[in-house]
């Protein structure tokens, strides 16, 4: 993406800087009148979205679960979701989960070392929101996004936000007694709320997708599609792959390091705890069996974390518990990732930092008065009282013949999964509702 991409990025960067100067760093380009500015300030999540109908998303999916949220649009980061809450059928009121959630960077370094891009802050990602056709949003609604004069779409109003539902297969399945009553089966088919946009950055088109499941899981994926850059077919030094006939055109290999910024607001409070869990397996000795012990480590100070072995993290509410008396939390579940060691901000899986309003982008942070420009340098030993979670998922793109033309979507992403948010499976059938705890009644 050498010549075309670079020229385009410089052109768009000048527009973006002008917008930033006028509106303030990372200000929303579109949002509910009188409400979007408040929702974008990382205030504690409200029980119900405080935004006008045009910027409100509310959907009941299978099992009676209702998701509610607001959205606004940022001319750098694109789609931002605010005040996300989750209400299973048996909960008397919505449970606030996230104050805000959005992309924090798409870092694209090329293998030859000649080009390295920050697509969120250095290209035209936010301004080049693409219009969607009805066939791309089956059974859903396409909302109009007011991108503004920086949009290449005349008038700056883009029909570019899809909200719909999509089947995902089994939500659960259980056969209580296959020997006595094999026909007795508990099963349910799940359906997700799907919210997405498509943004262009040079030859690539990025699908930013958020999925909200009936069991309380939130999944975010970014799908890269579009075209391979026609300017990058010179990777013949072991840094490319032959595309087309023979071995003359070698598409340059590169990485897509996508990161997200999550500001939790569990139970309506920005204050939360972070915990790390590690499980150690002891190999069997003699005729014994392997044993596994799991330990919890409170993360009290800012942390750079790496997935290894049986390690995982959760963000824990300090303001609410479920009906069993257990603190509500969400577990970070990274998807498949290839870390890029060329930069410290792309060489780790998660970062937990103490909230600072100007820290908005994983790298190339736009604020001129915020100190260091990348998340790895923000981790400096501060005590975590209002933690911000940053998730990094990397993909090394070694092109193939099938990548043309157009290029099939390749996905990368992560989930946050509820852990003790409800006392039981929120989709539990009525005749199993009494089976909370040991189903045999033992101690």
ROBARO-258271 format. One line per 8 residues: number of its first residue (from 1); their letters; for each residue x, y, z of C-alpha. Coordinates in steps of 0.1 Angstrom, whole numbers, plus 5000, padded with zeros to 4 digits. Each point is the difference from the previous one (the first is absolute). Layout:
BEGIN
NUM> A> X:Y:Z  ...
REM end
This chain:
BEGIN
1> XXXXXXXX> 5000:5000:5000  5030:5023:4993  4991:5027:4975  4962:5002:4998  4994:4993:5037  5026:5025:5012  4987:5028:4979  4965:4993:5010
9> XXXXXXXX> 5009:4998:5037  5018:5034:4999  4970:5016:4983  4976:4986:5026  5022:5008:5029  5000:5037:4992  4962:4999:5000  4999:4981:5033
17> XXXXXXXX> 5023:5024:5017  4978:5029:4989  4970:4983:5014  5018:4992:5033  5011:5036:5003  4964:5012:4997  4982:4974:5020  5026:4988:5025
25> XXXXXXXX> 5020:4968:5000  4979:4969:4991  4967:5018:5002  4969:4983:4987  4990:5010:4965  4965:4988:5005  4978:4993:5031  4968:5007:5017
33> XXXXXXXX> 4993:5037:5006  5008:5009:5036  5009:4965:5009  5029:4987:4978  5026:5023:5016  4991:4986:5034  5000:4964:4989  5034:5004:4984
41> XXXXXXXX> 5016:5013:5032  5005:4966:5016  4974:5007:5028  4986:4971:5019  4977:4979:4980  4963:5007:5006  4974:4973:5004  4983:5012:4968
49> XXXXXXXX> 5015:5017:4971  4999:5038:5004  4998:5009:4963  4974:5009:4974  4982:4973:4980  5022:5006:4970  5031:4990:5020  4984:4972:5021
57> XXXXXXXX> 5003:4963:4993  4977:4977:5019  4994:4964:4990  4985:4969:5017  5015:4968:4988  4993:4963:5008  4990:4991:5035  4987:5034:5008
65> XXXXXXXX> 5034:5017:5004  5000:5037:4992  5031:5021:4990  5000:5038:5002  5026:5025:4990  5007:5033:4983  5023:5007:4971  5019:5029:4986
73> XXXXXXXX> 5025:5004:4972  5036:5012:5003  5018:5014:4970  5031:4980:5010  4989:4968:5017  4967:4996:4982  4971:4983:5019  5000:5005:5038
81> XXXXXXXX> 4975:4982:5022  4990:5016:5033  4981:4990:5031  4996:4963:4991  4977:4981:5023  4987:4964:5001  4967:4988:5014  4992:4963:5001
89> XXXXXXXX> 4963:4990:5003  5001:4995:5038  5020:5031:5009  4977:5028:5013  5021:5027:4984  5029:5004:4974  5035:4992:5012  5025:5026:4988
97> XXXXXXXX> 5031:4984:4984  5020:5025:4980  5002:5038:5001  5016:5000:4965  5015:4976:4975  5018:5007:4968  5030:4994:4978  5033:5015:5013
105> XXXXXXXX> 5023:4994:4970  5007:4979:4969  5038:4999:4997  5012:4987:4966  5038:4995:4998  5014:4985:4967  5025:4972:5001  5026:5019:4979
113> XXXXXXXX> 5002:5027:5027  4994:5028:4975  4964:5008:5010  4981:5000:5033  4965:5014:5003  4977:5010:5028  4966:4996:4982  4978:5015:5028
121> XXXXXXXX> 5020:5032:5006  5021:5003:4969  4978:4990:4971  4964:5008:4990  4984:4972:5020  4974:5021:5019  4991:5024:4972  4997:4973:4974
129> XXXXXXXX> 4970:4983:5013  4984:4980:4972  4963:4999:4992  4983:4966:5004  4976:4983:4977  4968:4984:5014  5013:4966:4991  5029:5005:5024
137> XXXXXXXX> 4976:5005:5029  4975:4972:4996  4969:5004:5022  5015:5030:5017  5001:5038:4999  5027:5022:4984  5004:5032:5020  5013:5033:4985
145> XXXXXXXX> 5033:5012:5015  5008:5037:4998  5037:4998:4992  5003:5037:4990  5017:5019:4972  5032:4978:5003  4980:4971:4985  5005:4992:4963
153> XXXXXXXX> 4962:4994:4998  4982:5032:4989  4983:5016:5029  5019:4979:5025  4970:4979:5010  5007:4963:4995  4976:4972:5003  5027:4980:5016
161> XXXXXXXX> 4990:4984:5033  4982:4966:4999  4981:4986:5030  4986:4965:4995  4997:4966:5016  5018:4968:4988  4997:4964:5010  5030:4984:5016
169> XXXXXXXX> 4989:4964:5006  4996:4983:5033  4997:5021:5031  5000:4968:5021  4991:4964:4998  4995:4974:5028  4986:4964:5001  4993:4993:5037
177> XXXXXXXX> 4997:4962:4996  5008:4983:4967  4992:4965:5015  4966:5006:5015  4987:5029:4979  5021:5007:4969  4973:5022:4985  5002:5024:5028
185> XXXXXXXX> 5023:5027:4987  5006:5036:5011  5013:5021:4971  4997:5035:4987  5012:5018:4969  5018:5032:5006  4997:5033:4982  5024:5030:5004
193> XXXXXXXX> 4995:5037:4996  5024:5011:4974  5013:5036:4996  5025:5009:4973  5015:5026:4977  5024:4998:4971  5029:5025:4997  5026:5004:4973
201> XXXXXXXX> 5037:5006:5005  5017:5001:4966  4996:4966:4983  4986:4983:5031  4964:5000:5012  4995:4993:5037  4968:4985:5014  4997:5010:5036
209> XXXXXXXX> 4975:4976:5015  4986:4997:5035  4979:4970:5011  4978:4999:5030  4988:4965:5011  4971:4989:5021  5023:4985:5026  5017:5034:5007
217> XXXXXXXX> 5031:4995:4978  5012:5029:4979  5023:4993:4971  5018:5025:4978  5016:4990:4967  5017:5020:4973  4999:4985:4965  5025:5012:4974
225> XXXXXXXX> 4989:4998:4964  5002:5021:4968  5032:4997:4979  5036:4992:5003  5020:5032:4993  5011:5000:4963  5031:5020:5011  5013:4972:5021
233> XXXXXXXX> 5010:4972:4977  5037:5002:5006  5005:4976:5029  5025:4977:4983  5025:4999:5028  4981:4975:5022  4976:5027:5012  4972:4992:4975
241> XXXXXXXX> 4980:4973:4982  4996:4995:4963  4965:5011:4988  4989:4994:4965  5016:4980:4972  5035:4987:5006  5023:5017:5025  5003:5036:4989
249> XXXXXXXX> 4976:5018:5023  5007:4995:5037  4974:5017:5022  5017:5016:5030  4992:4983:5033  4988:5023:5029  4983:4999:5034  4966:5013:5012
257> XXXXXXXX> 5003:5007:5037  4965:5010:5011  4994:5014:5035  4969:5010:5019  4993:5023:5030  4975:4988:5026  4987:5022:5028  4980:4978:5024
265> XXXXXXXX> 4972:5013:5020  4988:4969:5018  4969:5006:5021  5002:5037:4991  5034:5007:5015  5034:5007:4983  5018:4986:5030  5009:4964:4995
273> XXXXXXXX> 5026:4974:5010  5022:4980:4976  5010:4965:5007  5024:4976:4983  4996:4962:5002  5027:4975:4993  4997:4962:5001  5030:4977:5006
281> XXXXXXXX> 4999:4964:4989  5020:4975:5020  5009:4970:4978  4990:4965:5013  5025:4980:5020  4999:4963:5002  4965:4987:4994  4985:5034:5010
289> XXXXXXXX> 4982:5026:4979  5009:5035:4991  4987:5027:5024  4992:5036:4992  4999:5029:5025  4987:5035:4991  5011:5031:5018  4986:5035:5001
297> XXXXXXXX> 5023:5031:4999  4983:5034:5006  5013:5025:4974  5003:5031:5021  5023:5020:4978  5002:5006:4962  5009:4969:4981  5013:4987:4967
305> XXXXXXXX> 4986:4965:4996  5008:4971:4977  4980:4968:4994  5020:4970:5010  4990:4965:5012  4967:5002:5019  5000:5037:5007  4970:5023:4998
313> XXXXXXXX> 4988:5033:5015  4967:5013:5012  4986:5035:5008  4980:4998:5033  4972:5023:5011  5004:5018:5033  4964:5012:5000  4978:4969:4995
321> XXXXXXXX> 4995:4963:5005  4978:4973:4985  4973:4982:5020  5025:4974:5012  5020:5028:5016  5029:4998:4976  5016:5031:4986  4991:5006:4963
329> XXXXXXXX> 5029:4999:4976  5009:4997:4963  5028:4977:4988  5023:5012:4971  5000:4973:4974  5026:5008:4972  4996:4983:4966  5029:4986:4981
337> XXXXXXXX> 5028:5025:4998  5035:5004:4985  5019:5026:5020  5022:5024:4981  5032:5005:5020  5011:5030:4979  4982:5024:5023  4993:4997:5038
345> XXXXXXXX> 4964:5010:4994  4994:4971:4976  5021:4974:5019  4975:4992:5029  4965:4988:5003  4984:5023:5026  5008:5032:5018  4983:5013:5031
353> XXXXXXXX> 5005:5037:5006  4985:5025:5025  4974:5022:4983  5013:5032:4984  4977:5018:4977  5026:5009:4974  5013:4964:4996  4978:4990:4971
361> XXXXXXXX> 5021:4981:4974  5024:4971:5005  5026:5016:4979  5004:5034:4983  4978:5014:5027  4987:5033:4987  5000:5022:5031  5029:5024:5000
369> XXXXXXXX> 4999:5004:5038  4999:4964:5011  5036:4990:5003  5011:4968:4983  4982:4990:4968  4994:4962:5006  4983:4978:5025  5032:4981:5010
377> XXXXXXXX> 5015:5032:5014  4968:5008:5020  5006:4970:5022  5021:5016:5027  4989:4985:5033  4969:5021:5007  4975:4984:5023  4969:4987:4982
385> XXXXXXXX> 4968:5016:5012  4983:5007:4967  5016:4975:4977  4999:5003:4962  5005:4967:4981  5019:4999:4967  4998:4968:4979  5025:4993:4972
393> XXXXXXXX> 4994:4974:4973  5026:4995:4973  4999:4984:4966  5030:4994:4977  4986:5002:4964  5020:4979:4976  4979:5004:4968  4988:4971:4978
401> XXXXXXXX> 4985:4996:4966  4965:4999:5015  5005:5036:5013  4990:5014:4966  4976:5014:4990  4983:5012:5023  5018:4987:5030  4980:4976:5023
409> XXXXXXXX> 4995:5014:5035  5026:4989:5026  4987:5005:5036  5018:5008:5033  4984:5008:5033  4992:4991:5036  4970:4996:5024  4992:5010:5035
417> XXXXXXXX> 4980:4973:5017  4978:5004:5031  5013:4983:5031  4975:5000:5029  4980:5028:4984  4968:4979:5006  4995:4973:5026  4992:4974:4973
425> XXXXXXXX> 5001:4997:4962  4977:5029:4990  4984:4977:4975  4991:4972:5025  4967:4983:4992  4973:5006:5027  4999:4963:5011  5038:5001:5007
433> XXXXXXXX> 4999:5033:5019  5003:4983:5034  5033:4983:4991  5023:5026:5014  5030:4984:5016  5005:4962:5004  4972:4984:4980  5003:4969:5022
441> XXX> 4995:5020:5032  5033:4990:5014  5024:5022:5020
REM end
